Amino acid sequence: MTTSKSHLNILWVQVWVLAAVQGAITLSWLIYNIYLPQLLTQFSFPASLAVGLVLVENALGAVLEPVMGGLSDQARRWVGTRFPFISVGMILASALFIAIPCVVSLIPPTTVMRSLLPIVLVAWALAMTIFRSPVMCLLGMYSKPAQLPLTASFVTLTGGVIGAFKPISYKFILSLGPVYTFAIGSFVMLGAAAVFRLVNPPEVPVDRHQAETVKLPLEKLALILGTGFGVAWGIRFLMDVLGKVLKTQLNTDNIDMQMVWIGIAIAIASIPAGIFAVKIGNSQAMLCGICAIIPSLLIMISLGAQIPLIVLIVASFSLIVNGAIPFALGQVPQRWAGLGIGMYFGGFALAMSLFGVIFPQLQVITPFFGAVGGGLAFLLAGICIAISGISETQRNAEV
């Protein structure tokens, strides 16, 4: 009976549509990253410019993700909804996405016009930041706080399954051609936006006087930022170490299928991870994942990627990643939900930008160094999560 009642507290239709939006976001970035070097070379730019563009986009995202989330909070306060940010952002992103291959196909790469392509590429990446934080913070409307890890798991599942196929999707996606492929991504985004607009319930009006009394939780926002940073570096190191260990262990440079299966396993594991987090608490579940994944990284470089160890890494990784959005939402008042999500995404983007600057040649990093780096990164995230829990307990005791 308890489970039945808890499920009634979840707006499942809205959750599934939000998962579809996450799928559209993941698909767009997948197409973009696959085609980016090719589009640049077609427009007489070096393929290496792709790395610099991604760094710039991540750096700008580190600033704009919190800004857009915070502005959407202000929009909800003054006009009663944050949906204008979502609608405008998704429509603009869709239009710019289809414009990318059109620029390459229809405009001659003259000296004057060549600069148009990087401008459109960066503009699209910035358009994606307009709506991501505002749309993801709506998860808090669709579920009671205690059920957030479960609802988030379906969003994680959708994005994870699509992203898992990246290693083997290059040839197929490139064979479709840029105009056709980008058109698919653009229409998928527009379709998701249209359906999302139809099913999204009216937002509860904000009491402006009460909202003015809600202070900006600077300490919590800093902890969310640190968590996003640590998780991002942890993921980057983990995937690099796992790939290198598998290549050595299997004596092959082609581990695409192995990484696909691991990615699918991580996506599917998000469901039991969400159920587990609901039972013991989201922060506790994330800390369990961190406590398990750090020694797993260090053991893997000594014993190899054994199946039991991979299963443990998959389970631990799912607890960490799936708990991120519920963690951010749980740390800030509903008044600042968009800013809280934006700080997590901003910390993630900042970490990815700095990672590319500090480690420009990832292939030279040894598995041992990667395992230590990943362990320290996850430790940073764990410290931020633990501190947030301690401060929450102290505040409740004072009250």
Secondary structure, DSSP 4 states (H G I P E B T S, - for coil): -HHHHHHHTS-HHHHHHHHHHHHHHHHHHHHHHHHHHHHHHHTT--TTHHHHHHHHHHHHHHHHHHHHHHHHHHHHHHHS-SHHHHHHHHHHHHHHHHHHHHHHHHS---TTTTTHHHHHHHHHHHHHHHHHHHHHGGGGGSS-GGGHHHHHHHHHHHHHHHHHTHHHHHHHHHHH-HHHHHHHHHHHHHHHHHHHHHHPPPPPPP-HHHHHTS---HHHHHHHHHHHHHHHHHHHHHHHHHHHHHHHHHT-S--HHHHHHHHHHHHHHHHHHHHHHHHH-HHHHHHHHHHHHHHHHHHHHHH---HHHHHHHHHHHHHHHHTHHHHHHHHS-GGGHHHHHHHHHHHHHHHHHHHHHH-S-GGGS-HHHHHHHHHHHHHHHHHHHHHHHHHHHHHHHH-
